[in-house]
Amino acid sequence: MTTALGSDTAAQALHAKARVVDARCAGQKLRNFIVHEFRDVLRIRADALHALRDKRVRVNGEITLDSHVLAIGDVVRIEVDSAHAMASRLHSIDVAVRHAEPGLMVLLKAPGVKRHDVEWAAAALAALAGRESAQTVDIEQLSPWIAINEVEKSVRSLIVLVDGAERRAAMEDQLRSGEMEFTLCAVCHGSVDQIAVDAAAVPGSAEATGLACRIRVTVDRTISSLGAGQLSLVRAAVSATGSPGLALRRFMEAADCPVAGWQKHTKPLENHRDKGTLLAFVGIEFPSPAAGGQRVAVTEGIPQKLLSVCEREAKFYDRRLTKTRAEVERARTSDQTAHASGSSAEDGAHDWDVEMVNGRPAAYITGTKEFCGHAFRVTPDTLIPRQSTEVLARATAGLLGTGAPRILDLGTGSGCVLLAVLLQHGSATGAGVDISAAALEVARSNCERHGLSQRVALLSGSFETFAADPAIASCGPFDVIACNPPYLAPWRAARMRTAIEHEPELALVAGDGGYQAYSAIYQSLRTNPAILRPGGCIAFEIGKGMEKGVRATFAEWTETQALRDAYGFLRVLVFQRP
């Protein structure tokens, strides 16, 4: 071990550092010894060589060669150039001065810089600004300044620092009163539709953020993303807290639009793990003590890191979309898919028309399908959303009244019908029921993608027993039930085999000539009608030519609507509970 020795006088203590050579270090050359044993004052090898060249290194009181071999008990003393040592250490700390006045400084720190480094850097910068004092300050005993707001290691931040307890108390009063306001920008999951949200005016916002602060969020832009569905670049004005980054992360998490990142109260964004937390400080305003309370504004541009992520996500999405469309167009031009299906329009093949690429549905290749203007994740465990099914979604949305209506989506699959309706009606809530656990997982991912997890319950259930299921009933009673059940008769499915072979048979084929699901739903509702409010409605998608059979099944109910699709075929029937 090496042992630090004190200097002979208080004046010398400001300039000299000494170490005694022990058995571990005996036999080392002088230059290697000082590089490794004086890192507290000589941060890099160049500092050690600089001290040797300036003849500020002595062994047992004598100046010697840098190749001198040390022995046990040798005393190595270095005269420290405080200003040079401080400048060298500052060079390794990525900070920049953005505002300075007596006893107060605003620094911009890069991601990766820790709190104690920022506080030391402020003190060192102040000392170097007055070169005379810098020459007489011991770098180890330099008194760090005090950071007023949080210093998160992973976040690019503007930090307010002061040099004493009195100034600290005054600046913390500004924090608590809201006179100091921070501006942050962040990349968030989902489409942020709340513009200029004031967290102080939102019930429960203090609980959501964990802090009694004010937050106003505005949207800079919204982009489409293959992995996240949608991303929003937001700006937030945060005040009345010394932890604005934490407050914003908690608030956006509570709003189901979490900040993209890999720390607490964030949500990962795949393919960008090397970017850290996509949050940064871009501004700060506060009354200047040196200017008699006149407001100081420090502003920064949006970091290129955040802009690059948005640009890459939009580029990837557009590139995938363009490539898929080109492949689909080539497939349509060759007409291979239409001939391979072996089915005719009279068999209802247009009902199941999907874009195919090399014999596979394009939606399963890209993993997404647009429905009602929104992108939804799909897998071979779910039916691919069709344009004709948008008629069902529009009909369901049209049945919702004011207040907070509740929707039940039977056979929810990817969840596209339910979620498209909820995205249109901000006060509605819903439950999606499916017998397939794999399909429910896809629906759950779509809920997260569109920020609807808090408004949707996803439950396992069947057409035969859903109305009697306590878990489903606890989410009701419902105002509207929407259902796109399997309705292909086995003989028709066989004739359309090539067109539908990639999709789950469970979501397509039904017994009793295709009417099995309608009958099961009717019986379940007849036995337990309370799951649907009095006067509530059920909206069904039906296959071509099936209206007579479905009407016969629900003959005791009042038919209120019969809607056609873009092909002119009757596609949706709506019945009201008797």
C-alpha positions in Angstrom: 0.0 0.0 0.0 1.1 3.6 -0.5 0.6 6.1 2.3 -0.1 9.9 1.9 2.3 12.2 3.8 1.3 15.7 5.0 3.5 18.7 4.0 5.6 20.6 6.5 3.6 23.7 6.5 0.0 24.7 5.7 1.3 26.7 2.7 3.1 23.7 1.3 -0.1 21.5 1.7 -1.6 23.5 -1.0 1.2 22.6 -3.5 2.6 19.2 -2.6 1.5 15.6 -2.4 3.8 12.8 -1.3 3.6 9.0 -1.2 5.9 6.4 0.5 6.9 3.5 -1.7 6.0 0.1 -0.2 6.9 -3.5 -1.2 4.1 -3.7 -3.8 5.5 -0.7 -5.7 9.2 -1.3 -5.2 11.1 -1.9 -8.4 8.8 0.3 -10.5 10.2 3.1 -12.6 9.4 6.6 -11.3 7.2 7.6 -14.3 5.0 4.5 -13.9 4.7 5.0 -10.2 3.4 8.5 -10.4 1.0 7.6 -13.2 -0.7 5.0 -11.1 -0.3 6.4 -7.5 -1.1 10.1 -8.1 -4.3 9.7 -10.1 -6.1 12.0 -7.6 -4.1 15.0 -8.9 -2.6 13.7 -12.1 -5.7 12.4 -14.0 -4.0 11.3 -17.2 -0.5 10.1 -18.2 0.2 13.4 -19.9 -0.2 15.2 -16.6 2.5 12.9 -15.1 4.9 13.6 -18.0 4.2 17.3 -17.7 5.2 17.2 -14.0 8.4 15.3 -14.7 9.3 17.7 -17.5 8.8 20.7 -15.3 11.0 19.1 -12.6 8.1 19.1 -10.0 8.8 15.5 -9.0 11.4 14.6 -6.3 12.5 11.3 -4.8 13.8 11.7 -1.3 14.1 15.4 -1.9 16.2 15.0 -5.1 15.2 15.5 -8.7 16.0 12.4 -10.7 15.4 10.7 -14.0 11.9 9.4 -14.9 13.4 6.0 -15.4 14.7 5.9 -11.8 13.9 2.5 -10.1 12.2 3.0 -6.8 13.0 1.1 -3.6 11.0 0.4 -0.4 10.8 3.5 1.8 11.5 6.0 -1.0 9.4 9.2 -0.6 8.0 10.6 -3.9 6.8 14.2 -3.7 5.1 16.1 -6.4 4.5 19.9 -6.5 1.0 20.2 -7.9 0.0 22.8 -10.4 -3.6 23.3 -9.1 -4.8 25.1 -12.2 -3.4 22.5 -14.6 -4.7 19.7 -12.5 -8.2 21.2 -12.4 -8.2 21.9 -16.1 -7.1 18.3 -16.8 -9.9 16.8 -14.7 -12.4 19.2 -16.3 -11.3 17.9 -19.7 -12.6 14.5 -18.8 -16.0 15.8 -17.6 -18.5 16.6 -20.4 -20.0 19.8 -19.1 -20.5 23.3 -20.6 -21.3 26.6 -19.0 -24.5 28.1 -20.2 -24.9 30.9 -17.7 -22.8 32.3 -14.9 -23.1 35.0 -12.3 -21.5 35.5 -8.9 -22.2 32.4 -6.8 -24.5 30.8 -9.4 -23.9 28.8 -12.6 -26.0 26.8 -15.1 -24.2 23.9 -16.6 -25.3 21.6 -19.5 -24.1 18.0 -18.7 -24.0 15.1 -21.1 -25.5 11.7 -20.4 -23.1 9.6 -18.2 -21.9 12.5 -16.0 -22.7 12.0 -12.4 -23.8 14.5 -9.7 -20.6 14.7 -7.8 -18.7 15.4 -11.0 -21.1 18.2 -12.0 -20.8 19.8 -8.5 -17.0 19.6 -8.6 -16.9 21.0 -12.1 -18.8 24.1 -11.1 -16.4 24.8 -8.3 -13.4 24.2 -10.5 -14.7 26.4 -13.3 -15.3 29.2 -10.8 -11.8 28.8 -9.4 -10.2 28.8 -12.9 -12.2 31.9 -13.8 -10.1 33.7 -11.1 -6.6 32.3 -11.9 -5.0 33.7 -8.8 -7.2 31.7 -6.4 -6.8 28.6 -8.6 -3.1 28.6 -8.0 -3.6 28.4 -4.3 -6.4 25.8 -4.1 -5.8 22.2 -3.4 -7.7 20.2 -6.0 -8.6 17.5 -3.5 -10.0 20.1 -1.0 -11.9 22.2 -3.6 -15.4 22.7 -2.1 -18.0 21.4 -4.6 -20.9 23.6 -5.4 -24.5 22.5 -4.8 -26.9 21.3 -7.5 -30.3 22.7 -7.0 -32.2 20.4 -9.4 -31.9 16.6 -9.9 -28.8 15.2 -11.7 -29.8 12.0 -13.5 -26.7 10.3 -14.9 -28.4 9.0 -18.0 -30.1 12.3 -19.0 -28.7 15.3 -20.9 -29.6 18.0 -18.3 -29.3 21.7 -17.5 -28.2 22.0 -13.9 -28.5 25.0 -11.6 -25.6 25.2 -9.1 -24.8 27.6 -6.3 -21.7 28.0 -4.0 -23.2 28.1 -0.6 -26.1 27.3 1.8 -27.5 30.8 1.7 -27.9 30.9 -2.1 -29.1 27.3 -2.0 -32.0 28.2 0.3 -33.0 31.2 -1.9 -32.9 29.0 -5.1 -34.9 26.2 -3.5 -37.5 28.8 -2.5 -37.8 29.6 -6.3 -38.2 25.9 -7.0 -41.0 25.4 -4.5 -42.9 28.6 -5.6 -42.8 27.6 -9.2 -40.7 30.7 -10.2 -38.1 28.3 -11.7 -39.4 26.5 -14.8 -37.7 23.7 -16.7 -38.4 22.8 -20.3 -37.9 19.1 -21.3 -38.4 17.2 -24.5 -39.0 13.5 -24.8 -39.9 10.7 -27.2 -43.0 9.0 -25.8 -44.9 5.8 -26.8 -48.3 6.3 -28.4 -50.1 9.3 -29.8 -50.3 12.0 -27.1 -53.6 13.7 -27.7 -53.6 15.9 -24.6 -52.3 19.3 -25.6 -51.2 21.8 -23.0 -52.0 19.5 -20.1 -51.6 21.2 -16.7 -50.9 18.4 -14.2 -51.9 20.6 -11.3 -55.4 20.8 -12.7 -55.8 17.1 -13.4 -57.3 15.1 -10.5 -54.8 12.6 -9.1 -51.9 14.2 -10.9 -50.0 14.7 -7.6 -50.4 11.0 -6.9 -49.4 10.1 -10.5 -46.2 12.2 -10.4 -45.4 11.6 -6.8 -44.7 15.3 -6.6 -46.9 18.4 -6.1 -45.7 20.0 -9.4 -47.1 21.7 -12.5 -46.6 20.1 -15.9 -47.8 21.4 -19.3 -47.3 19.0 -22.3 -47.4 20.0 -25.9 -46.8 17.7 -28.9 -44.1 18.6 -31.4 -44.8 15.7 -33.8 -46.3 12.2 -34.0 -44.7 9.5 -36.2 -45.6 5.9 -37.2 -43.3 3.2 -35.9 -43.0 -0.5 -36.8 -42.1 -1.5 -33.3 -44.2 0.9 -31.2 -47.1 1.7 -33.5 -46.8 5.4 -32.9 -44.3 7.7 -31.1 -44.7 11.3 -30.0 -42.0 13.9 -29.6 -43.3 16.2 -26.8 -42.2 19.3 -25.0 -43.0 19.7 -21.3 -42.8 22.8 -19.1 -42.3 21.6 -15.5 -42.2 23.7 -12.4 -42.6 23.6 -8.6 -40.2 20.6 -8.3 -36.5 19.9 -8.2 -37.0 16.6 -10.0 -38.6 17.6 -13.4 -37.3 14.6 -15.2 -38.8 12.2 -12.7 -42.0 14.1 -12.6 -42.4 14.0 -16.4 -41.6 10.3 -16.6 -44.2 9.5 -13.9 -46.8 11.8 -15.5 -46.4 10.3 -19.0 -46.5 6.8 -17.6 -49.8 7.6 -15.8 -51.1 9.0 -19.1 -50.3 5.6 -20.9 -47.7 7.4 -23.1 -44.5 6.5 -21.2 -41.2 8.0 -22.1 -39.0 5.7 -24.2 -36.1 4.5 -22.2 -34.6 1.8 -19.9 -35.0 3.3 -16.4 -37.8 3.4 -13.9 -41.1 4.9 -15.2 -40.1 4.5 -18.9 -40.9 1.9 -21.6 -38.2 0.3 -23.8 -38.1 1.1 -27.5 -36.7 -1.8 -29.4 -33.7 -1.2 -31.8 -32.7 1.9 -29.8 -31.3 0.4 -26.6 -28.0 2.2 -27.3 -29.7 5.6 -27.0 -30.5 5.3 -23.3 -33.5 7.3 -22.0 -35.0 9.5 -24.7 -35.4 12.6 -22.5 -33.5 15.8 -22.3 -33.6 19.3 -20.8 -33.9 22.0 -23.4 -34.5 25.1 -21.3 -34.7 26.8 -17.9 -36.0 30.1 -16.7 -35.6 31.7 -13.3 -35.2 35.1 -11.6 -31.6 36.1 -11.5 -30.3 37.1 -8.0 -27.6 39.2 -9.5 -29.9 41.1 -11.8 -32.5 42.0 -9.2 -34.9 39.3 -10.0 -34.9 39.8 -13.8 -35.7 36.5 -15.5 -32.9 34.6 -17.1 -33.7 32.2 -19.9 -31.3 29.4 -21.0 -32.4 27.5 -24.1 -31.0 24.5 -26.0 -32.0 22.8 -29.2 -33.6 19.4 -29.3 -30.7 16.9 -29.0 -29.8 15.2 -32.3 -30.2 11.8 -30.5 -33.9 12.3 -30.1 -34.4 13.7 -33.6 -32.4 10.8 -35.1 -34.6 8.2 -33.3 -37.8 9.8 -34.7 -36.3 10.1 -38.2 -35.1 6.4 -38.2 -38.5 5.1 -36.9 -40.4 7.1 -39.6 -37.9 6.0 -42.3 -38.1 2.3 -41.3 -41.9 2.5 -41.3 -42.1 4.2 -44.7 -39.5 1.9 -46.2 -41.4 -1.2 -45.0 -44.7 0.2 -46.2 -43.3 1.1 -49.6 -41.7 -2.3 -50.1 -44.8 -4.2 -49.1 -47.0 -2.1 -51.4 -44.7 -2.7 -54.3 -44.7 -6.4 -53.7 -48.5 -6.5 -53.3 -48.9 -4.5 -56.6 -46.6 -7.0 -58.4 -48.6 -9.9 -57.0 -51.9 -8.3 -58.0 -50.6 -7.5 -61.5 -49.6 -11.1 -62.1 -53.0 -12.2 -60.7 -51.4 -15.3 -59.3 -53.3 -15.1 -56.0 -56.7 -14.7 -57.6 -56.2 -17.8 -59.8 -54.7 -19.9 -57.0 -57.7 -19.4 -54.7 -60.0 -21.3 -57.0 -63.0 -19.4 -55.5 -65.4 -17.0 -57.2 -67.1 -13.8 -56.1 -70.3 -15.7 -55.6 -68.6 -17.7 -52.9 -67.9 -14.5 -51.1 -64.1 -14.5 -51.9 -64.1 -10.7 -51.9 -65.0 -10.9 -48.2 -61.6 -12.5 -47.5 -59.5 -10.6 -50.0 -56.1 -9.8 -48.4 -52.9 -8.6 -49.9 -50.6 -11.5 -50.6 -46.9 -11.6 -51.2 -45.4 -14.8 -52.6 -48.4 -16.7 -51.3 -48.3 -15.3 -47.8 -50.5 -12.5 -46.4 -48.6 -9.2 -46.5 -49.9 -8.4 -43.0 -48.2 -11.4 -41.5 -44.9 -10.4 -43.2 -45.0 -6.8 -41.9 -46.6 -7.8 -38.6 -49.1 -4.8 -38.9 -52.3 -4.0 -40.7 -54.1 -0.7 -40.9 -57.7 -0.6 -39.7 -59.8 2.5 -39.4 -56.8 4.7 -39.9 -54.7 3.0 -37.2 -51.9 0.4 -37.3 -52.5 -2.8 -35.4 -50.2 -5.7 -34.7 -51.3 -9.0 -36.3 -49.9 -12.5 -36.1 -51.0 -15.9 -37.5 -52.9 -16.3 -34.2 -55.3 -13.5 -35.2 -57.6 -12.8 -38.1 -56.3 -10.1 -40.5 -58.6 -7.0 -40.2 -60.6 -6.4 -43.4 -62.0 -3.3 -44.8 -65.5 -4.8 -44.6 -65.1 -5.1 -40.8 -64.6 -1.3 -40.5 -68.4 -1.2 -41.1 -68.8 -3.0 -37.8 -66.4 -0.6 -36.0 -68.3 2.4 -37.3 -71.6 1.0 -36.4 -70.4 0.3 -32.9 -69.0 3.8 -32.5 -72.3 5.2 -33.7 -74.3 3.3 -31.0 -72.3 5.0 -28.1 -74.0 7.7 -26.2 -72.7 10.4 -23.9 -71.0 9.8 -20.5 -68.8 6.8 -20.2 -70.2 3.9 -22.3 -69.0 0.4 -22.0 -68.3 -1.9 -24.9 -67.9 -5.7 -25.1 -66.1 -7.1 -28.1 -66.8 -10.8 -28.5 -64.1 -12.7 -30.4 -61.8 -9.7 -30.1 -58.8 -11.3 -31.9 -56.2 -8.5 -32.4 -58.6 -6.1 -30.6 -58.8 -3.9 -33.7 -62.6 -3.3 -33.5 -62.7 -2.5 -29.8 -59.6 -0.3 -29.9 -60.6 1.6 -33.0 -63.9 2.5 -31.3 -62.1 3.6 -28.0 -59.6 5.7 -30.0 -62.6 7.6 -31.4 -64.4 7.9 -28.0 -62.1 9.1 -25.3 -64.5 8.5 -22.4 -65.5 4.9 -23.4 -64.1 1.7 -21.8 -64.3 -1.8 -22.9 -63.7 -5.5 -22.5 -62.3 -7.9 -25.2 -63.2 -11.6 -24.9 -61.5 -14.4 -26.9 -61.1 -18.1 -26.4 -57.5 -17.9 -27.8 -54.8 -17.0 -25.2 -52.4 -16.2 -28.1 -54.9 -13.8 -29.7 -55.4 -12.1 -26.3 -51.6 -11.5 -26.1 -51.7 -9.8 -29.5 -54.7 -7.7 -28.4 -52.8 -6.8 -25.2 -49.8 -5.6 -27.2 -52.1 -3.4 -29.4 -53.6 -1.9 -26.2 -50.1 -0.9 -25.1 -49.2 0.3 -28.6 -52.2 2.7 -28.6 -52.0 3.7 -24.9 -55.3 2.0 -24.0 -54.3 -0.5 -21.4 -56.0 1.4 -18.6 -59.3 1.5 -20.5 -59.5 -2.2 -21.7 -59.9 -5.5 -19.9 -58.9 -8.6 -21.9 -60.5 -11.8 -20.7 -60.7 -15.4 -21.8 -64.2 -16.6 -22.6 -66.5 -18.4 -25.1 -69.6 -17.5 -27.0 -71.5 -20.1 -25.1 -70.7 -18.9 -21.6 -69.6 -15.3 -21.7 -72.8 -13.8 -20.3 -72.6 -16.0 -17.2 -68.9 -15.5 -16.6 -68.4 -13.5 -13.4 -65.1 -11.9 -14.6 -66.7 -10.6 -17.8 -69.9 -9.6 -16.0 -67.9 -7.6 -13.5 -66.8 -5.3 -16.4 -70.5 -4.6 -17.3 -73.2 -4.1 -17.7 -72.4 -3.1 -21.3 -74.1 -0.5 -23.5 -73.0 -2.2 -26.7 -71.8 -5.6 -27.7 -69.8 -5.9 -31.0 -69.0 -9.2 -32.6 -67.3 -10.4 -35.7 -67.8 -14.2 -35.1 -66.6 -17.1 -37.3 -69.2 -17.5 -39.9 -67.8 -19.6 -42.8 -69.6 -22.9 -43.3 -67.1 -25.8 -43.5 -68.0 -26.4 -47.2 -67.3 -22.8 -48.1 -64.1 -22.7 -46.1 -62.9 -25.8 -48.1 -63.5 -24.0 -51.4 -61.6 -20.9 -50.2 -58.8 -22.9 -48.7 -55.9 -21.2 -50.5 -57.3 -17.7 -49.6 -57.6 -18.3 -45.9 -55.2 -21.1 -45.2 -52.7 -18.9 -43.2 -55.3 -17.6 -40.8 -56.6 -19.3 -37.6 -59.5 -21.7 -38.5 -61.0 -21.0 -35.0 -61.7 -17.4 -36.1 -63.2 -18.3 -39.5 -65.1 -21.6 -39.5 -68.4 -22.3 -37.7 -70.7 -25.3 -37.7 -74.5 -25.3 -38.3 -73.9 -23.8 -41.8 -71.9 -20.9 -40.3 -74.6 -19.9 -37.8 -73.2 -21.7 -34.7 -71.7 -18.6 -33.1 -74.8 -16.5 -33.5 -77.0 -19.2 -31.9 -74.5 -19.6 -29.0 -74.4 -15.9 -28.3 -78.2 -15.6 -28.4 -78.7 -18.5 -25.9 -76.0 -17.0 -23.6 -77.8 -13.6 -23.6 -81.2 -15.2 -23.2 -80.0 -16.9 -20.0 -78.1 -13.9 -18.6 -79.6 -10.8 -20.2 -78.3 -8.4 -17.4 -74.8 -8.3 -19.0 -76.3 -5.9 -21.5 -78.1 -2.8 -20.3 -81.9 -2.5 -20.9 -82.1 -0.9 -24.4 -78.5 -2.0 -25.2 -77.6 -3.2 -28.6 -75.5 -5.9 -30.2 -73.9 -5.4 -33.6 -72.9 -8.4 -35.7 -70.8 -8.7 -38.8 -72.3 -11.3 -41.1 -71.3 -13.2 -44.3 -72.8 -12.7 -47.7 -76.4 -14.0 -47.8 -76.6 -14.8 -44.1 -79.0 -12.0 -43.0 -82.1 -14.2 -43.1 -80.7 -16.8 -40.7 -79.2 -14.2 -38.3 -82.5 -12.3 -38.2 -84.4 -15.5 -37.5 -82.0 -16.3 -34.6 -82.7 -12.8 -33.0 -86.3 -12.6 -34.0 -87.3 -11.6 -30.5 -85.0 -8.6 -30.6 -85.6 -5.3 -32.5 -83.5 -4.9 -35.6 -82.4 -1.2 -35.7 -79.8 -1.1 -38.5 -78.7 -3.0 -41.5 -75.5 -1.7 -43.1 -73.8 -2.5 -46.3 -70.1 -2.7 -47.1 -68.1 -1.1 -50.0 -69.1 -4.0 -52.3 -72.8 -3.3 -51.7 -73.4 -6.5 -49.7 -75.2 -6.5 -46.3 -72.4 -6.7 -43.8 -73.7 -5.6 -40.3 -76.9 -6.1 -38.5 -77.7 -4.3 -35.2 -80.3 -5.7 -32.7 -81.7 -4.0 -29.6 -82.4 -6.0 -26.4 -86.1 -6.5 -25.8 
